[in-house]
Each structure stands twice: as structure tokens, then as C-alpha cells.
Amino acid sequence: MTNTAALSLERQQPSESDIHTPVLLGEVMSGIGLVSGGIYVDGTLGMGGHTAAFFAAQPDIRVVAMDWDAESMALARKRLSMFGDRIFFVNSSFARLKEALSELNIPEVDGILLDLGYSSYQLERSGRGFSFLRDEPLDMRMDMTGDITAADMLNSLPHEAIEKIIHVYGEESWAKKIAKSIVEYRKLKPLTSSLELSQLIFRVIPRKFHPRRLHPATRTFQALRIAVNTELEQLRTALEVLPDCLKNGGRLCIISFHSLEDRLVKDAFRSDRRLAPVTKKPVAPSDEESSQNVRARSAKLRIASRCQSDSSEQD
Ligand SMILES: C[S@@+](CC[C@H](N)C(=O)[O-])C[C@H]1O[C@@H](n2cnc3c(N)ncnc32)[C@H](O)[C@@H]1O
């Protein structure tokens, strides 16, 4: 068997290392307010940690489980097989929730969860170059039907566009220098691997300016992932669409990991007349959760409730 075939076989079964620890689980459970017989949307299924907890708490619910990563969804499907036809799997972006519900003949739902970003599976095992510690193809697509990989971007965009991505999405103060080095490097050879990129960044940022607790490539990798997956555009569209999918009183829970995402959620929850914010400030993980799960540290949960916009307009 070739190495690739062995790897792809190995990837078909979820292993312990694939299992993403769901963040802010208790807070989501109390925020989403599960009711018996309700229908919920997990817009970012991942490995199904939140969905499994929904069923454990309220077995007679139904869940529309969305993820645009088909490979990860196949693993989650196996993991959640005991819930049978109480789960509808939809391999698509959460920005398309309205269409998905209409295809399922579901007019409205009782609650929606988005747990943004990427999963431990995608980072550790997908082989798509999300980790700066691994030597993998520099791909970074979550939806593998997308046209543009991280390598495509870095090997074709002008210097200014690369700098802007790294500066805006990565909040990286060395963006200009990193972008310049990428453009110099690709004159000799296209960038193709995650390790190649991370080593380049490691060399470009002077040692004394390496962040103390982060790998110097962390911010650039985050920026590229956001750009490749058009993450902010997906969230913007979702914030327009999702309130209309909720029943009156239904809850919208969004966990974000980036200040730009949190700002979009905060502004939408404040200004959208279809929504009433339930959390004034974002809910952060407890010290205990942060110490047990490093990935939870930057998580922020905001919750809003669907209200009738026309009645509030009359007030
Ligand atoms: C943080 S993980 C979710 C983890 C999940 N809550 C769990 O407990 O296992 C985020 C997931 O959302 C998916 N995702 C990100 N953006 C998406 C989008 N626009 N539409 C659908 N899925 C998306 C990713 O592919 C990833 O599997």
C-alpha cells in the first residue's frame, strides 16, 4: 500500500487525536436553552462535540448539522451514528442555512450554534497545512471544493495584497517584511509547504522580536486561513441570514476566536432589530477550562434571542 493510501485509510476512523474538545460547553448548553422536541442547528459540526452534548441533555430533539469540510463531516457522521435520523447532515457553509432548511422542509428552528474557526482534527490530521509545525501541502481549505489554496495566494498575489492579508487578518506587525520575503522567495521557487513558510517567517522576524508564547508564524498562518476560507465574508452573510431562520425567542449562540469576528457579532447583535442580545459582554472560558484546553483561551461566546422586529418597530 502506498503511503497516501495508508494515510487516507487511517483517516477514515476518528481517533482520539481527532476528537476536538468542545469549548464553552456548559455556557452554550445553558445559553441555547434546549426544549423537548426542538430543532437545532449546529452550523459548525466539527467532530460533533456540541451536538453530542445536545442529544445527551435532550434526546428527543433534532439537529441540522452543517460543516463545509466533507472529510471531517464523514468522521463526525460515524461518531454520531447512534443518533440515527435525528440528525440531518448538510455538507455546506452555514451561510447557506436558509436554503438548507428549505430543502429539509424545516421553516424555523429553536436555536443555532456557530463555533467558528477550525477543529483539532483539521489542525492535527487533515494534512492540509494548517499547522506551522508540520510539513504538509500549503492548502488550508476547509471546503476542499474551494478554488484557491494558501499556496495559490502566496505564489500569485502582489506584495501589497499579501501584506494586507497578514496585517489585517493576522494583526502581524511584521507583515510588510514577511510579504516582501515571500515575494523574494517565490522568484526562486514557489512556496508549497507549510514548514517552508513557517521557517521563512521564523528567519524573517528577528529573534529578539519573536513573541514569547507564540510561534512567530502563528499570526501569518491564522491570516492565511481566514483569507483562503473567506471566513469573515461567511460570517457577515450568516449574520444577515440566520435571524430569519429562528423561531421567535430562539437563541443564536456564536463562539468566535478572533477580534474581527467578535466585532462583527457584537455589532450585528446590537444593531439588528430582529435580535435582542442576551449577553451584554462576551462570555469567556473559566480559568479551569483555559488551563485544560489551550484552544479555548481566546474563545468568546455571544448569545442573542430572536425577537419580532415589526413589533419592536412599533414601540
Ligand atoms: C471549531 S470547529 C467546531 C467544533 C465542534 N463544535 C465540536 O465540538 O467538535 C469549527 C468547524 O466549523 C467548520 N466551519 C468553519 N467555517 C464554516 C462555514 N462557513 N460553514 C460550515 N462549516 C464551517 C470547520 O470546518 C470546522 O469543522
The ligand as a MOL file (V3000), in Angstrom:
LIG
                    3D

  0  0  0     0  0            999 V3000
M  V30 BEGIN CTAB
M  V30 COUNTS 27 29 0 0 0
M  V30 BEGIN ATOM
M  V30 1 C -14.1330 24.9000 15.9960 0
M  V30 2 S -14.6490 23.6450 14.9010 0 CHG=1
M  V30 3 C -16.1870 23.1170 15.5830 0
M  V30 4 C -16.0110 22.0880 16.6450 0
M  V30 5 C -17.2900 21.4740 17.1360 0
M  V30 6 N -18.1270 22.4290 17.8220 0
M  V30 7 C -17.0040 20.2910 18.0190 0
M  V30 8 O -17.3150 20.3410 19.2100 0
M  V30 9 O -16.4290 19.3060 17.5420 0 CHG=-1
M  V30 10 C -15.1880 24.5560 13.5310 0
M  V30 11 C -15.7660 23.7190 12.4000 0
M  V30 12 O -16.5330 24.6110 11.6030 0
M  V30 13 C -16.3140 24.3480 10.2600 0
M  V30 14 N -16.5620 25.5950 9.5420 0
M  V30 15 C -15.8290 26.7320 9.5460 0
M  V30 16 N -16.4090 27.6580 8.7830 0
M  V30 17 C -17.5420 27.1040 8.2880 0
M  V30 18 C -18.5770 27.5670 7.4310 0
M  V30 19 N -18.5880 28.7980 6.9110 0
M  V30 20 N -19.6030 26.7300 7.1680 0
M  V30 21 C -19.6460 25.4680 7.6920 0
M  V30 22 N -18.6640 24.9660 8.4770 0
M  V30 23 C -17.6420 25.7890 8.7760 0
M  V30 24 C -14.8980 23.8500 10.1670 0
M  V30 25 O -14.7430 23.0620 9.0080 0
M  V30 26 C -14.7460 23.0760 11.4800 0
M  V30 27 O -15.0490 21.7290 11.2810 0
M  V30 END ATOM
M  V30 BEGIN BOND
M  V30 1 1 1 2
M  V30 2 1 2 3
M  V30 3 1 2 10
M  V30 4 1 3 4
M  V30 5 1 4 5
M  V30 6 1 5 6
M  V30 7 1 5 7
M  V30 8 2 7 8
M  V30 9 1 7 9
M  V30 10 1 10 11
M  V30 11 1 11 12
M  V30 12 1 11 26
M  V30 13 1 12 13
M  V30 14 1 13 14
M  V30 15 1 13 24
M  V30 16 1 14 15
M  V30 17 1 14 23
M  V30 18 2 15 16
M  V30 19 1 16 17
M  V30 20 1 17 18
M  V30 21 2 17 23
M  V30 22 1 18 19
M  V30 23 2 18 20
M  V30 24 1 20 21
M  V30 25 2 21 22
M  V30 26 1 22 23
M  V30 27 1 24 25
M  V30 28 1 24 26
M  V30 29 1 26 27
M  V30 END BOND
M  V30 END CTAB
M  END
